[in-house]
Structures are given as structure tokens and as C-alpha cells.
Amino acid sequence: MNSKHLAGFYWVRLVLISSLLAVTNLAFGSPPVLDKCVACHGADGHAHGNMAFPVIAGMPPAHIEEAIYAYKDAARKCRSVPLMCDMAKGLSDEEVVGVAEYYGTQERF
């Protein structure tokens, strides 16, 4: 599968999962910005069965924030799956902190 097809696959997956999670977030009070993260990293940060994406559960929040800002500022490149850079660019500072805090509190196993 070439990179355009792979990116398209993840984009469709993101849209479908984000739609479902938006309803779930309203019902359970999860931070809405997680909709952008869950499609690849999973709700618990373990990216279950998704070897292309790192496990971020239990990472120090400062490390997660640093990584997001590196993608946002293009210090880190998104060569094979540009979705991470696109998602990071759309996050506010408050959302970056919220995502980092959320995934930092998830149990790493």
C-alpha cells in the first residue's frame, strides 16, 4: 500500500472514530480533543494492534507536550503518515496540555 492510500485509510478511520467518540465524550465527559488522538493512539494510549503508532500511555506529560509541539512546529517530520502533523497544528495550548495530562495518567502495561 503506498503512502497516499495509507494516509487516506487513516484519515477515513479518524473521521469515523471521531464521530463516534464525539457522542461518547458528551455522554461521559472525556476531553473532546481526544477525538483527534484516539483513532491512532487509542483511548487508553496503547494503540492496540496499531504498530505504526507509539504507545503513549503513562508517558510523562511534559514529554508528550514536547512531542506535540515538535510536530506542530515542524521540528519533527511526518513522512509516512502526515496525519500527526496535521492534528498537532490544530491544537491550542490548552488542548496540548489536556491531551498530555490525560495520556500521562493512563496505565502503561
N, C-alpha and C positions, 0 to 999 in steps of 0.2 A: 504494500500500500504506500503510495507516495505521500509526501508531506501535506499536499493540498487536501487529499482525501482524509488524511488523519486529522488535520485541523478541522475540516468540515464535520467529521464524525464527532469530535469533542465539542464543537460548537452546538450541534443539534442535541447532543446529550446534555449539555449545560442548560440549554433553553428548556428542555423537557423537565429536568430535575428541578431547576429553579422555579418553574411554575408550580410544581407540586409542593416544594418547600415553602413558597410564599404563603400558601394556605396553612401549612403546618406551623410556621412561625407565628402567624396571627393567633392560632389556637393555643400554642404552648409558650409563647413569649421568648423565643430564641432571637438573638440579634439578626435582623433582616439581611445584613450584609453577608452573612454566612451563605446565603443562596449562591453567591458567586464562587465560593470556595468548595462547597460540598460536592459538586459534580466530579471534581478531580481528587480532592483530599479526603472526602468522606466526612460525615457529620462528627465523627469522633477523631478525625485526623489520621486515620490509619490507611487510607487509600486502598481499601480492601480489594485485592485482585487486580490492582491497577499499578503494575510495575513501572510505568512511565513517570509516576509521581511520587515524591518523597512522603514518608511518614513524618508528620509534624506534631503529632500528639505529644504532650509533655515536654516540648522544647521550651527553653527559657523565652518568655515573651519578648525580651529585648532582641534576641536572635531572630525571631520571626519578624519583628518590626524592621530590623536592619535588612533582612532579605526582601521584604515587600518594597521598602524604599529603594533598594538597589534595582529591582525590576522596574519600579515606577520611574526612576531617574535614568534608566538605560545603562546603569553600571554593570548589570547582569544582562546578558543577551538571551532571548527566547528564540533559539534557532529552529528546533524541531517542532515545537508546539508554541506558537506565539500567543496563545490564549492567556498565559500568566502575565505577560507584559500588558496586554490589553486590559485585563481585570485590575491589575495594580494601578494603572493610570487613572482609573475611575474611582479610586477610594480616597475619601477625605482622611485627614489626620486622625480624627476621632474614630473612623471606621478601622483604620490600621491598628490602632491601639485596642479596639474592641475585639478584632479578629485574633490578635496576638494574645490577649488575655484569655480569650475563650479556649484556643487550642493549647495554650500553655497549661491550662488546668485539666486537660483531658489526660486520662491514664495512658501511659505508654506501656504496651505489653509486647 
